[in-house]
């Protein structure tokens, strides 16, 4: 950017004026004006700004012209100089950034300069600058993360303001579709008049969003993903002689596609970097009593085994451990993150790739549910469990070990690859955190090579009920379970394996005389004459 007016965008964290601390406590506000070929409207927009905002020491205006190539920024700077207005910075992008890209510049500057709330205003006059104080009041009164000025609160008013019928209908259809997928009840997703708290902007990776017009949709979906507080109020609609640079069909398609992606991300069916790692782990947000199909299958198996003492390695939220306790078992859990309180009897914080603080096979049953796929070297882990145990002996096999891991060769993954698609997810088989993916054959081979004797292996149903609660989810999961039992390597979403460890190398060596290491000087030197 260049051509900054005087003064430049000021760092609101630095102020020597009297009363600065009091004003900072109330919050500093940046009014960010995006402009593109707005030469005919930019000055008139500022003429309509309530004068008190130019005199408010906690308010600053930032205008970024997106390489329009016209005289709009110069005319505005002349008008500001004539009026003696000093809290406005005007800049021009040397290269066009796009509607979304221009917003990224403004929000980054707002964060870096320490502003607390940023209001987006369009420089073409489509949105009323007279309402800026109302945005500020809405933010101050509610503490909202996002404030939206909605044109759809009164459809008659929208039509009276000149909104074309096809745009009104398209807006309503898209908004209802998005509300259906997000579970929200907003009156409009597509307003360009909005405000964001800086605390929210710091929380979401808005800089990897699109540079196109559906940036507004993506940042709003990010807000929903992190549970941002969203406030709406009605604003008048105005369509005049401003130029429209939006391709309606292209915009509608991008909005639809991104909202579907958001929904699929929430369901764990794919992973978008725009939402990844913004929310709590899945087990912390899982409704009480909700169980994935692999969890239910594991609990059924444990009910048959009836162990008295259980070791849960990689316990997560402890949902299976809680079911074991309900059966009368004493549960010890080991993980890097503590499970939900009250679900285990004993918790030990440890990294599973390090030596464990307990003997893993001194228990009646060991749980390895959704663990192997998260380890970079599961073979070393499985071997280490056997070799570090002193409970194993040469008289027989060790206790039962229950293993659950995803099936990378699940039919949906095969079909996706067939059509050239490969989508990571936040959950599920292609969870982006998974380091090792296994099919039936590679899982069997790994367990056998690492010294575990398999008693049985079962395909587990797709956990439909976790993403589609209710009758439909139960019906789909039931049919998925039938298919998984018939052809587990293709229709099994996960595998559940019951196996037992054989005594390890250390146990065998411990029961026979070890070879003494040979000292280097004990090896006779070679006779040169023999060479």
C-alpha positions in Angstrom: 0.0 0.0 0.0 1.1 3.6 -0.5 -0.1 7.2 -0.6 -1.0 7.3 3.1 -2.5 10.6 4.1 -1.7 12.5 7.3 -1.9 11.2 9.9 -1.1 7.5 9.3 -3.1 4.8 10.9 -2.3 5.3 14.6 -1.4 2.6 17.0 -4.2 3.0 19.5 -2.1 1.4 22.3 0.1 4.5 22.3 -1.5 7.8 23.4 -0.1 10.6 25.4 -3.3 12.7 25.4 -5.0 13.2 28.8 -7.7 10.6 29.6 -6.2 8.0 27.2 -6.6 5.1 29.7 -10.3 5.9 30.2 -11.0 6.0 26.5 -9.0 2.8 26.0 -11.2 1.1 28.6 -14.2 1.9 26.5 -12.6 0.5 23.4 -10.9 1.9 20.4 -12.8 1.7 17.1 -11.6 1.5 13.5 -14.0 2.3 10.7 -12.6 0.5 7.7 -13.8 1.8 4.3 -13.3 -0.5 1.3 -13.3 1.3 -2.0 -13.1 0.1 -5.6 -13.9 2.4 -8.5 -15.9 4.5 -6.0 -14.7 7.9 -7.3 -18.3 9.2 -7.7 -19.4 8.2 -4.2 -16.4 8.2 -1.8 -16.6 11.9 -0.8 -20.4 11.8 -0.4 -20.1 8.8 1.9 -17.8 10.8 4.2 -20.2 13.8 4.0 -22.9 11.6 5.5 -20.7 10.4 8.4 -22.1 11.8 11.7 -19.7 14.7 12.6 -19.2 13.5 16.2 -17.2 10.5 14.9 -14.6 12.8 13.4 -14.2 14.5 16.8 -14.2 11.2 18.9 -10.6 10.5 19.9 -11.2 6.8 20.1 -12.4 6.5 16.5 -10.2 6.3 13.4 -11.1 5.8 9.7 -9.0 3.8 7.4 -9.8 3.9 3.6 -8.1 1.4 1.3 -8.7 1.9 -2.4 -8.1 -1.4 -4.2 -6.0 -0.2 -7.1 -9.0 1.5 -8.8 -6.9 3.8 -10.9 -9.3 6.7 -10.5 -9.1 9.9 -8.5 -11.4 8.9 -5.7 -8.6 8.7 -3.0 -7.2 12.1 -4.1 -10.6 13.8 -4.0 -11.2 12.4 -0.6 -7.9 13.6 0.8 -8.6 17.1 -0.6 -12.0 17.1 1.0 -10.6 16.0 4.4 -7.9 18.7 4.2 -10.6 21.4 3.5 -12.7 20.2 6.5 -9.7 19.9 8.8 -10.5 16.3 9.6 -7.4 14.4 11.0 -8.6 11.0 12.0 -8.7 9.5 8.5 -6.0 7.5 6.8 -6.3 7.0 3.0 -4.2 4.4 1.2 -4.2 2.8 -2.2 -3.2 -0.7 -3.1 -0.6 -0.8 -5.8 -2.1 -4.2 -7.0 -5.7 -5.2 -6.8 -6.3 -7.6 -3.9 -9.9 -8.4 -4.4 -12.8 -7.7 -2.1 -11.7 -10.3 0.4 -8.0 -9.5 0.1 -8.7 -5.8 0.8 -10.5 -6.8 4.0 -7.6 -8.9 5.1 -5.4 -5.8 4.9 -7.7 -3.7 7.0 -8.3 -6.3 9.7 -4.6 -7.0 10.0 -3.9 -3.3 10.5 -6.7 -3.1 13.0 -5.2 -5.9 15.1 -1.6 -4.8 14.8 -2.6 -1.2 15.8 -4.5 -2.4 18.8 -8.1 -1.4 17.9 -10.9 -3.2 19.7 -13.7 -3.1 17.1 -13.7 -2.7 13.4 -16.7 -1.7 11.3 -16.7 -2.5 7.6 -18.2 0.3 5.4 -18.4 0.3 1.6 -17.2 3.3 -0.2 -19.9 3.2 -2.9 -22.7 4.5 -0.6 -24.8 1.4 -0.7 -24.8 1.2 3.2 -25.8 4.2 5.3 -22.8 5.8 7.1 -25.4 7.5 9.4 -25.8 4.1 11.2 -22.1 3.9 12.3 -23.0 5.0 15.9 -25.6 2.3 16.1 -22.9 -0.3 15.3 -20.8 1.1 18.1 -23.7 1.0 20.5 -24.6 -2.5 19.6 -21.0 -3.7 20.2 -20.7 -1.7 23.5 -24.1 -2.8 24.8 -23.9 -6.5 24.0 -20.2 -7.3 23.9 -20.9 -9.1 20.5 -18.1 -10.6 18.5 -19.9 -9.9 15.2 -22.5 -7.2 14.5 -24.5 -7.4 11.3 -26.7 -4.8 9.7 -29.4 -6.8 8.1 -31.4 -5.6 5.1 -33.8 -8.6 5.3 -35.6 -7.8 8.5 -38.3 -6.0 6.4 -38.6 -7.4 2.9 -40.9 -4.6 1.8 -38.3 -2.0 2.9 -35.6 -3.9 0.9 -37.8 -3.7 -2.3 -38.6 0.0 -1.6 -34.8 0.6 -1.3 -34.3 -0.6 -4.8 -33.1 -4.1 -4.3 -33.9 -6.1 -7.5 -36.4 -8.9 -7.0 -34.0 -11.5 -8.2 -31.4 -10.4 -5.6 -34.0 -10.4 -2.8 -35.2 -13.9 -3.7 -31.6 -15.2 -4.1 -30.6 -13.7 -0.8 -33.6 -15.3 1.0 -33.0 -18.8 -0.6 -29.3 -18.7 0.3 -29.9 -17.5 3.8 -32.5 -20.2 4.5 -30.2 -22.8 3.1 -27.3 -21.6 5.2 -29.5 -21.5 8.4 -30.5 -25.1 7.7 -26.9 -26.2 7.5 -25.5 -24.1 10.4 -28.5 -24.4 12.8 -28.6 -20.6 13.1 -31.5 -18.2 12.5 -30.0 -15.2 11.0 -32.1 -12.9 8.8 -29.2 -12.3 6.3 -25.8 -13.8 5.7 -24.9 -11.5 2.8 -24.9 -8.0 4.2 -21.7 -6.0 3.6 -22.3 -3.8 6.6 -20.8 -5.5 9.6 -18.4 -5.1 12.5 -15.9 -7.5 14.2 -14.4 -7.4 17.6 -10.6 -7.7 17.5 -10.7 -10.5 20.0 -12.6 -12.6 17.4 -10.4 -11.6 14.5 -7.3 -12.8 16.5 -9.0 -16.1 17.0 -9.7 -17.1 13.4 -7.4 -17.5 10.4 -9.2 -15.0 8.2 -6.0 -14.4 6.2 -6.4 -17.8 4.5 -9.9 -17.1 3.4 -10.8 -16.3 -0.2 -10.0 -13.0 -1.8 -13.3 -13.1 -3.6 -16.7 -11.7 -2.5 -17.7 -14.8 -0.5 -15.0 -13.8 2.1 -18.0 -12.4 4.1 -19.5 -15.9 4.2 -16.3 -17.6 5.2 -15.5 -15.3 8.1 -19.1 -15.5 9.4 -18.9 -19.3 9.3 -15.6 -19.2 11.2 -17.4 -17.1 13.8 -20.1 -19.7 14.1 -17.5 -22.4 14.4 -15.8 -20.8 17.4 -19.2 -19.9 19.0 -18.9 -16.2 18.4 -21.8 -14.0 19.7 -23.6 -12.5 16.7 -25.9 -9.6 16.9 -28.2 -8.3 14.1 -30.2 -5.1 13.7 -32.2 -3.9 10.7 -30.8 -1.4 8.3 -32.4 0.4 5.3 -31.6 -0.9 1.8 -30.3 1.5 -0.9 -29.5 0.6 -4.5 -28.5 3.6 -6.6 -26.2 4.2 -9.5 -23.2 2.4 -7.9 -21.5 -0.2 -10.0 -22.0 -3.9 -9.0 -18.8 -6.0 -9.4 -20.4 -9.2 -8.2 -21.2 -12.1 -10.5 -24.4 -13.3 -8.9 -24.3 -16.9 -10.2 -20.6 -17.3 -9.3 -21.2 -15.8 -5.8 -24.2 -18.1 -5.1 -22.2 -21.2 -6.1 -19.2 -20.2 -3.9 -21.5 -19.5 -0.9 -23.3 -22.8 -1.3 -20.0 -24.7 -1.7 -18.4 -23.1 1.3 -21.4 -23.6 3.5 -21.5 -27.3 2.6 -17.8 -27.6 3.3 -18.4 -26.0 6.7 -21.2 -28.5 7.5 -19.0 -31.4 6.3 -16.2 -30.2 8.5 -18.4 -30.0 11.5 -19.5 -33.6 10.7 -15.9 -34.7 10.5 -16.3 -35.6 6.8 -13.5 -33.4 5.6 -11.0 -30.9 7.1 -10.7 -27.3 6.0 -7.8 -25.2 7.3 -10.2 -22.3 7.7 -11.9 -24.1 10.7 -9.2 -26.6 11.8 -8.1 -26.6 15.5 -10.5 -23.7 16.3 -12.9 -25.8 18.4 -12.6 -28.2 21.4 -11.6 -31.8 20.8 -14.6 -33.9 19.6 -14.8 -35.9 22.8 -15.2 -32.7 24.9 -18.2 -31.6 22.8 -19.8 -35.0 22.4 -23.2 -35.1 24.1 -23.4 -37.0 27.3 -24.3 -40.6 26.7 -23.4 -40.4 23.0 -21.2 -43.3 21.8 -19.5 -43.9 18.5 -20.2 -47.3 17.0 -16.6 -48.5 17.8 -17.1 -47.5 21.4 -20.3 -49.5 21.7 -18.7 -52.5 20.1 -15.8 -52.3 22.5 -18.1 -52.0 25.5 -20.1 -55.1 24.3 -16.8 -57.0 24.0 -15.7 -55.9 27.5 -19.1 -57.0 28.9 -18.3 -60.5 27.7 -14.7 -60.4 29.1 -15.8 -59.0 32.5 -12.4 -57.6 33.5 -11.8 -56.5 37.1 -8.9 -54.1 36.3 -8.7 -52.2 33.0 -5.9 -50.0 31.6 -7.2 -47.4 29.1 -4.3 -46.1 27.0 -5.1 -42.9 25.1 -8.3 -42.6 27.1 -9.5 -39.3 25.5 -12.7 -38.2 27.2 -13.0 -41.6 29.1 -16.4 -42.6 27.6 -15.5 -46.3 27.4 -13.7 -46.1 30.8 -16.9 -44.8 32.3 -18.9 -47.8 30.9 -16.2 -50.1 32.3 -16.7 -48.6 35.8 -20.4 -49.1 35.5 -19.7 -52.8 35.0 -17.7 -52.9 38.2 -14.2 -52.6 36.8 -11.4 -50.4 38.2 -10.0 -48.2 35.4 -6.6 -46.6 35.2 -6.3 -44.1 32.3 -3.1 -42.8 30.7 -3.1 -39.9 28.2 -1.5 -36.5 27.6 -4.8 -34.8 28.4 -7.0 -35.5 31.4 -10.4 -37.1 30.7 -13.7 -35.6 31.9 -13.9 -35.7 35.7 -15.4 -38.8 37.3 -15.0 -41.1 34.4 -11.9 -43.0 35.6 -10.6 -44.3 38.9 -7.0 -43.3 38.4 -5.4 -41.0 35.8 -1.7 -40.8 34.9 -0.5 -38.1 32.5 2.1 -39.5 30.1 3.3 -39.7 26.5 2.4 -43.2 25.2 5.7 -43.3 23.2 7.7 -43.0 26.5 8.0 -45.9 29.1 4.7 -46.1 30.9 4.4 -45.4 34.6 2.7 -48.8 35.2 3.2 -52.3 33.9 0.8 -52.4 30.9 0.0 -56.1 31.2 -0.5 -56.3 35.0 -4.2 -55.6 34.2 -7.0 -57.9 33.1 -7.7 -55.9 29.9 -5.9 -53.2 28.0 -7.7 -50.7 25.7 -6.1 -49.3 22.6 -9.0 -47.5 21.1 -8.2 -45.0 18.4 -4.6 -44.9 19.4 -2.4 -46.7 16.8 -3.3 -44.3 14.0 -2.1 -41.3 16.0 1.4 -42.7 16.6 4.2 -42.1 14.2 5.7 -45.5 15.1 3.0 -47.9 16.3 5.3 -50.9 15.8 7.8 -49.6 18.4 4.9 -48.8 20.7 3.5 -52.3 20.5 6.9 -53.9 20.9 7.7 -51.6 23.8 4.5 -52.7 25.7 5.7 -56.3 25.6 9.3 -55.7 26.5 8.7 -53.3 29.4 6.2 -55.6 31.0 7.3 -57.8 33.9 3.8 -59.4 34.2 4.4 -61.5 31.0 6.0 -64.9 31.5 6.8 -67.9 29.4 3.8 -69.9 30.6 1.3 -68.4 28.2 -0.2 -65.3 26.6 -0.8 -62.0 28.3 -4.1 -60.3 29.1 -6.7 -59.3 26.4 -5.9 -56.2 24.4 -8.7 -54.5 22.6 -7.6 -52.5 19.6 -9.8 -50.1 17.5 -8.4 -48.3 14.4 -9.9 -46.8 11.2 -10.1 -48.7 7.9 -8.4 -46.6 5.3 -9.8 -49.0 2.6 -13.4 -48.2 3.5 -15.6 -48.1 0.5 -16.2 -44.3 0.6 -12.4 -43.7 0.5 -12.0 -46.0 -2.4 -14.7 -44.3 -4.4 -13.3 -40.9 -3.6 -9.8 -41.9 -4.8 -11.4 -43.4 -7.9 -12.8 -39.9 -8.8 -9.6 -38.1 -7.8 -10.7 -36.8 -4.4 -8.8 -37.0 -1.1 -10.1 -35.0 1.7 -8.7 -34.9 5.2 -11.1 -34.4 8.1 -11.1 -33.2 11.7 -12.5 -36.6 12.7 -13.0 -39.9 11.1 -10.8 -42.1 9.0 -8.8 -39.3 7.4 -8.5 -37.2 10.5 -5.7 -34.8 9.6 -3.9 -35.7 12.9 -3.6 -39.4 12.0 -0.1 -40.5 11.2 -0.6 -44.1 10.2 -3.5 -45.4 8.2 -4.2 -49.2 8.0 -6.4 -51.6 6.1 -7.3 -55.1 7.3 -4.3 -56.8 5.9 -1.7 -54.3 7.2 -3.3 -54.2 10.6 -3.2 -58.0 10.9 0.4 -58.1 9.7 1.5 -55.4 12.1 -0.1 -57.1 15.2 1.4 -60.4 14.2 4.9 -59.0 13.5 4.8 -57.2 16.8 3.9 -60.4 18.8 0.2 -60.2 19.4 -2.0 -63.2 18.8 -5.4 -62.3 17.3 -8.4 -64.0 18.7 -10.9 -62.2 16.5 -11.2 -59.2 14.2 -14.5 -57.4 13.4 -15.6 -54.6 11.0 -17.4 -51.8 12.8 -20.3 -49.7 11.3 -20.1 -46.1 10.2 -21.0 -43.9 13.3 -24.0 -42.4 11.5 -25.8 -41.6 14.7 -22.9 -39.4 15.8 -23.6 -37.0 12.9 -27.3 -37.7 12.3 -28.9 -38.1 15.7 -32.3 -39.8 15.6 -34.1 -42.5 13.8 -32.4 -42.0 10.4 -28.9 -42.1 12.0 -29.8 -45.3 13.9 -31.2 -46.9 10.7 -28.2 -46.1 8.6 -25.8 -47.3 11.3 -27.8 -50.6 11.6 -27.4 -51.3 7.9 -23.8 -50.2 7.9 -23.2 -52.7 10.7 -24.7 -55.5 8.7 -22.5 -54.7 5.7 -19.4 -54.4 7.9 -20.0 -57.9 9.3 -20.4 -59.4 5.9 -17.4 -57.7 4.2 -15.4 -55.9 6.8 -12.4 -55.0 4.7 -14.7 -53.0 2.3 -17.6 -51.8 4.5 -16.0 -51.7 7.9 -15.5 -48.0 9.0 -13.2 -49.3 11.7 -11.8 -52.6 12.9 -12.1 -53.9 16.4 -9.5 -56.5 17.3 -9.2 -58.7 20.4 -5.6 -60.0 20.8 -3.1 -61.1 23.4 0.6 -60.4 23.7 3.1 -63.2 23.5 6.1 -63.1 25.8 8.7 -60.7 24.4 12.4 -61.0 23.7 13.3 -59.7 27.1 11.2 -62.5 28.8 12.9 -65.2 26.8 16.3 -63.9 27.4 15.5 -63.5 31.1 15.0 -67.2 31.4 18.2 -68.3 29.8 21.9 -67.5 30.3 22.8 -64.4 28.3 26.0 -64.3 26.2 28.7 -62.2 27.9 29.9 -59.3 25.8 33.4 -60.0 24.3 36.0 -57.4 25.1 37.8 -55.8 22.1 41.3 -56.9 23.4 40.1 -60.5 23.7 39.8 -60.9 19.9 43.1 -62.3 18.6 44.9 -60.2 16.0 45.0 -61.4 12.4 48.2 -63.0 11.2 49.6 -60.8 8.4 51.1 -63.9 6.8 47.6 -65.2 6.2 46.5 -62.3 4.2 
